């Protein structure tokens, strides 16, 4: 990227932060939604205050669709999309270095990544028509014509294997793996990427996966920035233009089963030569579309998500000095992502710390929050809401969240009112519906056998 382009983009981004922070404090930018002829769904938040355009395209192609024997396929496929594009007509092939230089010359950014539920493609460009058109054209080539070079994959697989071996020397890895397997069982959320699963992945599998799952009719495009509806539609059509045609009628993908609730409590102790014991306690939580989301968000802030003002911190750290930090959190997705409490403690204090943490969770589920706790949580979360919208990047992430989870288009406008409407009784009832402290999994890694 040239110095002039770098300076211009930084100046624009700085202005964006101030403008969107002010705008977010008043009202969210209206979101338009429509469906293209190819079945792709568009969500547009148009604002001409800054000359920036951000695009996020989401597909139902996360790791939940990985074959168990090829766990990690979604992630490595997404990574390899950026390693080169094949030749097409008069357009030459481009390797990873050529692509990097091309994006730098445009002053634009392009990324592909995969999570548990979705594969996401992001594009950021200045709104200047010449630069934007070139950026969209190049992005369309990466999306529709990835090369999946085998030599690069062999190198990347070795790098990933080395990273896995390194991670396996850490107690946090053992704790996370054991917890996921205990909470999710056979559900894809609990799959683990290993050297063995990577060995079963080749570029043919990546190419097949990309062609089968990354099709226009399954795309959700979120666009934020200085574009009109007509321009947004043109951008969307161009970005998807080089993908294979959507299957007739866009048949639904195979159903992924739901996460099964736990039948009974389970405790797993894993010896590990470490100075600290790593502890994770939890169970399946809730899906993102659950109507209890607001009550659970507020309640978790009080229980363990609010840092030094949370009950877990007060009881585990402040009163007893059993851990430097302790937190709780939900991870809702298309399925019931885990609720977890996590902390590190001295091995000789692990049993006491676990007992206290369990008691705090059980008491909160039984009694709910106090009026003062709920007010403080609302003040903090609602007061910080504008910070969720203070940049184009954050705004497109919020629009993509609405698109992915089929939330109401006025979700950001009504967010504060819905938070304010939650009562202490709502929080108590929501936690009683979602958590069963007597059935939770407890994983303790560290200490002697």
C-alpha positions in Angstrom: 0.0 0.0 0.0 1.4 3.4 -0.9 2.0 6.0 1.9 -0.7 8.3 0.5 -3.3 5.5 0.4 -2.3 4.5 4.0 -2.6 8.0 5.3 -5.9 8.5 3.5 -7.4 5.3 4.9 -6.3 6.0 8.4 -7.7 9.5 8.3 -11.0 8.1 7.0 -11.1 5.4 9.8 -10.4 8.0 12.5 -13.3 10.1 11.2 -15.5 7.0 11.1 -14.9 6.2 14.7 -16.0 9.7 15.9 -19.0 9.9 13.5 -20.4 6.4 14.2 -19.9 6.8 18.0 -22.1 9.9 17.8 -24.6 8.2 15.5 -24.8 5.1 17.6 -25.7 7.1 20.6 -28.8 8.4 18.8 -30.1 5.6 16.5 -28.9 2.8 14.4 -28.6 3.2 10.7 -31.7 1.7 9.0 -31.2 -1.7 7.4 -32.6 -2.6 4.1 -33.2 -6.2 3.1 -34.0 -8.0 -0.2 -33.3 -11.2 -2.1 -31.5 -11.4 -5.4 -32.6 -13.5 -8.3 -29.9 -16.1 -7.5 -31.3 -16.5 -4.0 -28.7 -14.5 -2.1 -30.0 -12.3 0.6 -28.8 -8.7 1.0 -28.7 -6.6 4.2 -27.7 -3.0 3.6 -26.9 -0.2 6.0 -26.2 2.7 3.7 -24.4 5.7 5.1 -22.6 8.3 3.0 -20.9 9.9 6.0 -17.6 8.2 5.2 -16.1 7.0 2.0 -15.7 3.3 3.1 -17.5 0.1 2.1 -17.5 -3.0 4.3 -18.9 -6.3 3.0 -19.4 -9.6 4.9 -20.7 -12.7 3.2 -21.7 -15.6 5.3 -22.4 -19.2 4.3 -23.6 -22.2 6.3 -20.1 -23.8 5.9 -18.7 -23.8 9.4 -16.9 -26.7 11.2 -20.3 -28.2 12.2 -20.4 -29.5 8.7 -16.9 -31.1 8.8 -16.8 -34.9 8.5 -15.5 -36.2 11.9 -12.6 -37.9 10.2 -11.6 -34.6 8.6 -12.2 -32.2 11.5 -10.6 -28.9 10.7 -11.7 -29.0 7.0 -13.7 -25.8 7.2 -10.9 -23.8 8.8 -8.1 -24.9 6.4 -10.4 -24.5 3.4 -11.0 -20.9 4.3 -7.3 -20.3 4.9 -6.3 -21.8 1.6 -8.7 -19.6 -0.4 -6.3 -16.7 0.2 -3.3 -18.7 -1.1 -3.8 -18.1 -4.8 -6.3 -18.0 -7.7 -6.3 -19.9 -10.9 -6.1 -18.4 -14.4 -9.5 -17.6 -16.1 -9.7 -16.7 -19.7 -7.3 -13.8 -20.3 -6.9 -13.2 -16.6 -3.6 -14.8 -15.3 -3.2 -17.0 -12.2 -2.0 -15.1 -9.1 -0.1 -16.7 -6.2 -0.3 -15.5 -2.6 2.4 -12.9 -3.0 0.8 -11.4 -6.1 -2.6 -11.2 -4.3 -1.0 -9.5 -1.3 0.6 -6.9 -3.6 -2.7 -6.4 -5.5 -4.7 -5.8 -2.3 -2.0 -3.4 -1.0 -2.1 -1.4 -4.2 -5.9 -1.0 -3.9 -5.6 0.0 -0.2 -8.3 -2.7 0.5 -8.6 -5.8 2.7 -9.9 -9.2 1.9 -10.2 -12.1 4.4 -11.8 -15.5 4.7 -12.4 -17.4 8.0 -14.5 -20.2 9.4 -16.1 -20.7 12.8 -18.3 -23.4 14.2 -21.4 -22.3 12.2 -20.3 -20.3 9.2 -17.6 -19.4 6.8 -17.3 -15.7 6.5 -15.7 -13.6 3.7 -15.0 -9.9 4.4 -14.1 -7.1 2.0 -13.1 -3.5 3.0 -12.5 -0.8 0.4 -12.6 2.9 0.0 -15.8 3.9 -1.8 -14.0 5.6 -4.6 -15.6 4.0 -7.7 -12.4 3.1 -9.4 -10.8 1.5 -6.3 -14.1 -0.2 -5.2 -14.8 -1.7 -8.6 -11.3 -3.2 -8.8 -11.5 -4.5 -5.2 -14.9 -6.2 -5.9 -13.6 -7.7 -9.1 -10.5 -9.1 -7.4 -12.6 -10.4 -4.5 -14.9 -12.1 -6.9 -11.9 -14.0 -8.4 -10.8 -15.1 -5.0 -14.3 -16.3 -4.1 -15.0 -18.0 -7.3 -11.6 -19.2 -8.6 -9.5 -20.3 -5.6 -6.5 -22.3 -6.8 -6.0 -24.5 -3.6 -2.3 -25.0 -4.5 -1.2 -28.4 -3.2 2.4 -27.4 -2.4 1.2 -24.6 -0.2 -1.2 -26.9 1.6 1.6 -29.4 2.3 3.6 -26.5 3.9 0.6 -25.2 5.8 -0.3 -28.6 7.1 3.2 -29.0 8.6 2.8 -25.5 10.2 -0.5 -26.5 11.7 0.8 -29.8 12.9 3.6 -28.0 14.7 1.1 -25.6 16.3 -1.0 -28.6 17.5 2.0 -30.2 19.0 2.9 -27.0 20.8 -0.7 -26.5 22.0 -0.8 -30.0 23.4 2.0 -29.1 25.8 -0.3 -26.6 27.5 -2.9 -27.4 30.2 -5.4 -25.0 28.8 -5.6 -27.1 25.6 -6.2 -30.3 27.6 -8.9 -28.6 29.6 -10.7 -27.1 26.6 -10.6 -30.4 24.7 -11.9 -32.5 27.6 -14.6 -29.9 28.4 -15.8 -29.8 24.8 -16.0 -33.6 24.5 -17.8 -33.9 27.8 -20.4 -31.1 27.1 -21.0 -31.8 23.4 -20.5 -35.5 23.1 -20.9 -36.6 19.5 -22.1 -33.2 18.3 -19.9 -31.4 15.8 -19.3 -28.6 18.2 -17.1 -31.0 20.2 -14.9 -32.1 17.3 -11.2 -31.7 17.7 -8.7 -30.9 14.9 -5.7 -33.2 15.2 -2.7 -34.2 13.2 -4.6 -37.3 12.2 -7.6 -35.4 10.9 -5.4 -33.0 9.0 -3.6 -35.9 7.4 -6.9 -36.9 5.8 -7.5 -33.5 4.2 -6.3 -32.8 0.7 -6.9 -30.0 -1.7 -9.5 -32.1 -3.6 -11.6 -32.2 -0.4 -11.2 -28.5 0.0 -12.2 -27.8 -3.6 -15.2 -30.1 -3.3 -16.4 -28.5 0.0 -16.0 -25.0 -1.4 -18.0 -25.9 -4.6 -20.8 -27.6 -2.7 -21.3 -25.2 0.2 -20.3 -21.8 -1.2 -23.1 -21.2 -3.7 -25.1 -17.9 -4.3 -28.4 -19.1 -3.0 -27.0 -19.8 0.4 -25.2 -16.5 0.7 -26.1 -13.7 3.2 -24.4 -10.5 2.3 -24.1 -7.6 4.8 -23.0 -4.3 3.3 -22.3 -1.1 5.2 -21.0 2.2 3.8 -21.3 4.8 1.1 -23.3 2.9 -1.4 -26.9 3.1 -2.7 -29.2 0.1 -3.0 -28.5 -0.2 -6.7 -24.7 -0.1 -6.1 -25.0 -2.7 -3.3 -26.9 -5.0 -5.6 -24.3 -4.6 -8.3 -21.5 -5.4 -5.7 -23.3 -8.5 -4.5 -24.0 -9.8 -8.0 -20.3 -9.2 -9.0 -18.9 -10.9 -5.8 -21.0 -14.0 -6.4 -20.7 -14.1 -10.2 -17.9 -16.6 -10.5 -19.3 -19.2 -8.2 -21.0 -22.3 -9.5 -24.7 -21.8 -10.3 -27.0 -22.5 -7.3 -28.6 -26.0 -7.3 -32.2 -26.0 -8.6 -34.4 -24.8 -5.8 -31.4 -24.5 -3.5 -32.3 -27.6 -1.5 -31.7 -27.4 2.2 -28.4 -28.8 3.6 -28.5 -31.9 5.8 -29.9 -31.2 9.3 -27.3 -31.1 12.0 -28.7 -32.5 15.3 -29.1 -30.4 18.4 -26.8 -30.6 21.3 -28.1 -33.1 23.8 -28.6 -31.9 27.4 -26.5 -33.5 30.1 -28.1 -36.4 32.0 -25.9 -36.2 35.0 -22.9 -34.4 36.6 -19.4 -35.5 35.6 -16.0 -34.6 37.0 -12.8 -35.3 35.1 -9.4 -34.8 36.6 -6.4 -34.8 34.3 -2.9 -34.9 35.8 -0.6 -32.3 34.3 2.8 -30.9 35.2 1.8 -27.3 35.6 2.0 -24.6 38.3 -1.7 -23.9 38.1 -4.7 -26.1 37.8 -7.0 -25.1 34.9 -10.7 -25.5 35.8 -13.7 -25.4 33.5 -17.3 -26.0 34.7 -20.4 -25.9 32.5 -23.0 -27.5 30.3 -24.8 -26.8 27.0 -26.3 -23.3 27.0 -28.7 -21.9 24.5 -29.2 -21.1 20.8 -28.7 -17.5 19.7 -32.4 -17.2 18.6 -33.6 -18.0 22.1 -36.0 -15.3 23.4 -34.1 -15.5 26.8 -31.0 -13.9 25.2 -31.4 -10.5 26.8 -32.1 -11.9 30.2 -29.2 -14.3 30.0 -26.8 -11.6 28.8 -27.7 -9.4 31.7 -27.6 -12.2 34.2 -24.3 -13.5 33.1 -22.8 -10.0 33.5 -23.8 -10.2 37.1 -22.7 -13.8 37.6 -19.3 -13.8 36.0 -19.1 -11.7 32.9 -18.7 -8.3 34.5 -15.1 -8.7 35.7 -14.4 -7.2 39.1 -18.1 -6.5 39.8 -19.3 -10.1 39.2 -20.4 -12.5 41.9 -17.8 -15.1 41.0 -15.0 -12.6 41.2 -16.2 -11.4 44.6 -16.5 -14.8 46.1 -13.6 -16.7 44.4 -11.0 -13.9 44.1 -11.8 -11.1 46.5 -13.1 -12.9 49.5 -10.9 -16.1 49.3 -8.0 -15.3 47.0 -8.5 -18.6 45.2 -7.9 -17.3 41.7 -6.5 -14.2 40.0 -9.4 -14.1 37.6 -12.6 -16.1 37.1 -15.4 -15.6 34.5 -18.5 -17.1 33.2 -20.0 -16.9 29.7 -22.4 -18.3 27.2 -21.5 -19.0 23.5 -24.8 -19.3 21.7 -24.8 -20.3 18.0 -27.1 -22.2 15.6 -27.1 -24.8 18.4 -26.7 -24.6 22.2 -23.2 -23.4 22.7 -21.7 -24.1 26.0 -22.1 -22.1 29.2 -18.8 -22.2 31.1 -17.1 -21.0 34.3 -13.3 -20.9 34.0 -10.4 -20.0 36.2 -6.9 -21.1 37.2 -5.8 -21.8 40.7 -3.1 -23.5 42.7 -3.5 -27.3 42.6 -3.9 -27.5 46.4 -6.7 -25.0 46.2 -8.6 -26.5 43.3 -11.2 -28.5 45.3 -12.1 -25.5 47.4 -12.2 -23.1 44.4 -14.5 -25.6 42.5 -16.8 -25.9 45.5 -17.1 -22.1 45.8 -17.7 -21.6 42.1 -20.4 -24.2 42.0 -22.1 -22.7 45.0 -22.1 -19.3 43.5 -23.7 -20.6 40.3 -26.3 -22.7 42.1 -27.3 -19.8 44.3 -27.6 -17.4 41.3 -29.8 -19.9 39.5 -31.9 -20.4 42.5 -32.3 -16.8 43.6 -31.6 -14.6 40.6 -30.1 -11.1 40.8 -30.9 -8.3 43.2 -32.5 -5.2 42.0 -29.3 -3.3 42.6 -27.2 -5.8 40.6 -29.6 -5.7 37.7 -29.6 -1.9 37.6 -25.8 -1.8 37.6 -25.6 -4.4 34.8 -28.1 -2.4 32.7 -26.2 0.8 33.3 -23.0 -0.7 32.1 -24.2 -2.7 29.1 -26.6 0.0 27.8 -24.0 2.7 28.5 -21.5 0.8 26.4 -23.9 0.0 23.5 -22.7 2.9 21.3 -19.2 1.3 21.4 -20.6 -1.7 19.6 -21.4 0.6 16.6 -18.4 3.0 16.6 -16.8 1.8 13.4 -17.8 0.5 10.0 -16.2 -2.8 10.9 -18.3 -3.2 14.1 -21.4 -2.1 12.3 -21.1 -4.6 9.5 -20.5 -7.3 12.2 -23.8 -6.3 13.9 -25.6 -6.3 10.6 -24.2 -9.7 9.8 -25.4 -10.9 13.2 -28.9 -9.8 12.3 -28.7 -11.5 8.9 -27.2 -14.7 10.1 -29.6 -15.2 13.0 -32.7 -13.9 11.1 -33.2 -11.2 13.8 -35.6 -8.3 13.2 -34.2 -5.5 11.0 -34.8 -3.0 13.8 -32.9 -5.1 16.3 -30.2 -2.4 16.9 -32.9 0.3 17.3 -34.8 -1.8 19.9 -31.8 -3.3 21.7 -31.8 -0.7 24.5 -35.5 -0.9 25.1 -35.4 -4.7 25.3 -32.5 -4.6 27.7 -34.4 -2.1 29.9 -37.5 -4.2 29.9 -35.8 -7.2 31.5 -36.7 -7.7 35.2 -35.0 -9.6 38.0 -37.7 -12.2 37.7 -37.0 -12.6 34.0 -33.3 -13.3 34.7 -34.1 -15.8 37.4 -36.6 -17.6 35.2 -34.2 -17.6 32.2 -31.3 -19.1 34.2 -33.6 -21.7 35.7 -34.7 -22.8 32.3 -31.2 -23.0 30.8 -28.9 -24.2 33.6 -29.0 -27.2 35.9 -26.0 -26.8 38.3 -26.5 -30.3 39.6 -25.7 -31.8 36.1 -22.7 -29.7 35.1 -19.4 -31.0 33.8 -16.3 -30.1 35.8 -12.8 -30.5 34.3 -9.7 -30.0 36.4 -6.3 -30.1 34.6 -3.2 -30.0 36.8 -1.8 -31.6 39.9 -0.5 -35.1 40.6 -2.3 -38.3 39.5 
